[in-house]
């Protein structure tokens, strides 16, 4: 069956939901309580150990096949705009996000700020100075934001247009 990467990811989510639902039903129906005077067969909930294990294994196998197909696609698909594979780009995006966070803090600092640390006696006023140019950090911040946006757009485009063939 052919899937876009986004469709395959959604299919994995659906399969996980189906599996979780089945395991919840199993947890509720695999045991039951009855008094010694009650008819067990009348109270016994519908449940099959063998059928449940078979369906769970079938779902797990489908998830493995889908994840593997996505992984193979990610490591073998080159994103020329970034001179890296899709797999590398998916690692690069969180790195850019982390870099953006750091730069956001650096660009928001003032070059000179009164330091209100305790321990100084008298009339001496301490100042905390940046050891870099916050304007440079701001320039780098917006550059990273732009790069991050381009990377996310490239991934979105690939995920919604490229297809993989998965036999499930």
N, C-alpha and C positions, 0 to 999 in steps of 0.2 A: 504494500500500500504506500502511496506517496503522501508525504507530509511536508509542509514548510516546517522550519525549526520551531516557530511559534506554535504551530498546531501540534507538533510532537511534544513540546513542553506542556501544553494544555492537556494532551492525552495522558501524559504521565501523572498530572495532578488528578485527573478523573480516575485513573486506575488506583492511585493511592487512596482517594476517597472511597472507592468501591471496596478496596481491601480493608480500610479502617472500619467501614460500616459492617462488613462481614465479620471482622474480629470482635467488634462490639456485640454483635448478635451471638457470636460463639460464647463470649464471656457470660452473657445472660442466660443462654440456653444449654450450655454444656453440663451444667449441674442444676439440680432443683431440690427443693425441700418438701418433704411430705411426712405427715404423721404416720405412725405404724398402723393406724386403723384405716388409712385412706388407700384407695386403689391407685397404685403407681402409674399404671398405663393411662388412666384418665388424666393424670396430672403432668405426665411426661411431655415437655415441650418438643416441638419438631426440631431435630438436630441430627446431623450425620457427621461424625468425625472424619470419615474417609472423604466424603464430598467436600467438606470445608477445606481439608488439607490440599485436595486436588485443585480447587478453585484458587486458593491462596498461591499455590505454586505456579499455576497458569498466569495469574496476575503478575507475580514476581518475574516470571520469564519475559512477559511482554515489556515490563518496565526495564529489565536489563537490556533487551534488544533496542528499545527506543533510546535509552541513555547511551548505549554503545554507538549507535548510529549518529547521534548528536556529537558525541566525543570525536569520532572519526572525522566527521564533517568539520568540526572546529579546528582540529589539528592539521587538516589537509586543505583548508580554504585560506587562500592568501587575500589579504586586504591591502591592495597595492598602495592606496592612499597613505597608509601608515607603515608600509614595508614590514608587515608582520602577519602571522597567521591569525585567524579569528580567535583561536585559543589564547594567543599572546595578548590580543586586544582585550579580551575578557579579563585578563590579569592587569593590564595597563589601566583600565577604567577605575578600579578601586584605588590604584596607586595615584592616579590623577585626583581622585576625590580626596584622598588623604593630604595630598600636596595643597589642594585648594583650601582645606581647613587650616593648615599651618600658615599659608600666605594670608588668609583672611585675618588671622590674629596679628601677624606681623605688620600688615598694612594699616591696621586700625590704631596702632600705637602712635603716641605723640613723640616727637624727637626729644623733648625735655619735659619731665613731669616731676613735681615735688614728691620726694620720697618721705612718707610719713612713718618710717620705721622707728620703733622705740629704741632707746638706748643712748641717744645723743643728748647730752646735757648742754645747757646754755643757749646761746642765740645762733648756733650753727644750723643752717638749713641745708639739707642734702637734696640733691636732684638726681633722678635716674635718667640717663641718656641712652638713646638707641645707638647701637654700634653698627648701624647700617642706615640706608636711606629708605624710609617708609614709602616714598613715591616709587622707588624701584620695586619694592614688594607689591605695591598696588598694580604696577604695570605687569609684573609676572603673574599676579592673581588673575587679571583679566585675560591674559594669554592662556593660562591653564583652563579657565572657564570655557574659552572658545575651543580649545583642543578637546576638552571633555565633551562638549556638545557635539562636535564633529564625530568623535569616537562613538558616542551613544547613537547618533543618527546612522552611522555606518553599520553598527550592529543591528539596529532596528530594521534597516533596509534589507540586510541579508536574511535576518530571521523571518521576515515577512514575504520574501520573494524566492529565495533558494529552496529547493526541495531535496528531500532524502527519500530513499526507498527502504522501507522496513517491512520484513515479512513477519507479521504478527497475526 
